[in-house]
Amino acid sequence: MSKAGRWRAEQMPRLPQGATWEERLALMKSTWTPRPFWKLLGMEPIQLGPGYSKLRVALQPAKHGRWPHGGLLSSMVDSSIGLALYTTYGPEDEDVVAHATADLNISFLDSMQGDELFAEGRIIRKARMAAFGTSEIRDSKGTLIAVGRATFLIRREPHGAAG
């Protein structure tokens, strides 16, 4: 099976265009099998919008330690922007077979307090073959912990190969 075929077999179904964002989130949570890495980290989507996503991680000392590792924060930046990109796909994107991070940058700004982290990802520009996004990570007190940006490459099936 080709790479595109494997990805298509495992991909999340497209979000229905006529539904509210709350309905789309509920549908996604009820039908989508979370990625194993998201499950391992305890990451869950809690809000969607056009070109927007918000993820939450409830910190567990046995899993995450006293302070979250920078890799967790980086994963939250990457995942929140990737999910925000997913929300932008409409009927004109039926030929999209995958998107992947091409560049990821994160700046750690402050230590966190509380027991939850929230990442808000936004797409700031989407073209046919690439998208650019930003993410902010805040703790449960609202303190800005980290900011990041990512570039995603969008892979599309060659013309005439969809279906």
C-alpha positions in Angstrom: 0.0 0.0 0.0 1.3 3.5 -0.9 2.1 6.1 1.8 -0.9 8.1 0.6 -3.1 5.0 0.8 -2.0 4.3 4.4 -2.6 7.8 5.4 -6.1 7.9 3.8 -7.0 4.6 5.5 -6.1 6.1 8.9 -7.2 9.7 8.4 -9.9 11.5 10.4 -13.1 12.0 8.4 -13.6 15.6 7.2 -15.6 17.8 9.5 -19.2 18.5 8.2 -19.3 22.0 6.7 -22.9 22.8 7.8 -22.5 21.9 11.5 -21.6 24.4 14.2 -18.1 24.2 15.6 -19.4 22.7 18.9 -21.2 20.0 16.8 -18.0 19.4 14.8 -16.0 19.0 18.0 -18.5 16.6 19.5 -18.5 14.6 16.3 -14.7 14.5 16.2 -14.5 13.4 19.9 -17.2 10.7 19.4 -15.8 9.2 16.1 -12.1 10.0 16.1 -9.6 7.6 17.7 -7.0 9.8 19.3 -3.5 9.5 18.1 -1.5 7.2 20.4 1.0 10.0 21.1 -1.8 12.4 22.1 -3.2 9.7 24.4 0.2 9.2 25.9 0.6 12.9 26.6 -3.0 13.3 27.8 -3.8 15.9 25.1 -7.4 16.5 24.2 -9.1 19.0 21.9 -11.6 21.2 23.7 -12.4 23.9 21.2 -12.5 24.3 17.4 -13.1 27.2 15.0 -12.2 28.2 11.5 -8.4 27.9 11.4 -8.4 27.5 15.2 -8.0 24.8 17.8 -7.6 24.7 21.6 -6.0 21.7 23.3 -5.8 20.8 27.0 -3.4 18.7 29.0 -4.3 17.9 32.6 -0.9 17.4 34.2 -0.3 14.3 36.2 2.8 14.3 38.4 3.4 10.6 37.8 3.4 11.1 34.0 4.6 14.7 33.6 6.8 15.3 36.7 6.7 18.5 38.7 7.2 20.7 35.6 6.3 19.8 32.1 9.1 19.0 29.8 9.8 21.3 26.8 9.0 18.4 24.5 5.4 18.4 25.9 5.1 22.1 25.2 6.6 21.6 21.7 4.2 18.8 21.0 1.3 21.0 22.1 2.4 23.8 19.7 2.8 21.4 16.8 -0.5 19.6 17.5 -2.6 22.7 18.1 -1.5 24.2 14.8 -1.9 20.9 13.0 -5.5 20.6 14.2 -6.2 24.2 13.4 -5.0 23.4 9.8 -7.4 20.4 9.8 -10.3 22.7 10.5 -9.6 24.7 7.3 -10.1 21.8 5.0 -13.3 22.2 2.9 -14.7 20.6 -0.3 -11.8 22.2 -2.4 -9.4 20.1 -0.3 -10.7 16.6 -1.2 -7.3 15.8 -2.7 -5.4 16.4 0.5 -3.9 13.2 1.7 -1.6 14.5 4.5 -0.1 17.4 6.1 3.2 17.4 8.0 5.3 19.7 10.0 8.2 21.2 8.0 9.4 23.8 10.5 8.7 24.2 14.2 9.9 27.0 16.6 9.1 27.5 20.2 10.1 30.1 22.7 9.7 29.3 26.4 8.7 32.4 28.3 7.7 31.6 31.9 7.3 28.8 34.4 3.8 27.4 34.9 1.5 27.2 37.8 -1.6 25.0 38.3 -2.3 21.6 36.9 -3.5 22.3 33.3 -1.9 23.6 30.1 -3.8 25.0 27.2 -2.5 25.5 23.6 -4.4 27.7 21.2 -3.3 27.1 17.6 -4.2 29.5 14.7 -3.6 29.3 11.0 -2.3 32.7 9.8 -1.9 31.7 6.1 -2.9 28.7 4.1 -1.8 28.2 0.5 -2.3 25.2 -1.7 0.9 23.4 -0.6 1.8 25.0 2.7 0.3 26.6 5.7 1.7 28.8 8.5 0.4 28.9 12.0 1.1 30.2 15.5 0.3 28.8 19.0 0.2 30.2 22.5 0.5 28.0 25.6 -1.0 29.2 28.9 -1.3 27.6 32.3 -4.6 27.3 34.2 -4.0 30.8 35.7 -3.8 32.3 32.2 0.0 33.0 32.3 1.6 32.9 28.9 4.1 30.0 29.2 5.3 29.6 25.6 4.7 30.8 22.0 5.5 28.9 18.9 5.1 28.8 15.1 5.0 26.1 12.6 5.1 25.6 8.8 3.1 22.6 7.5 3.5 21.1 4.0 0.2 19.9 2.5 0.4 16.8 0.4 -2.2 16.4 -2.3 -2.9 13.5 -4.6 -1.8 14.1 -8.2 -4.6 15.3 -10.4 -6.9 12.5 -11.5 -5.8 10.2 -8.6 -8.4 11.1 -6.0 -11.1 8.6 -5.1 
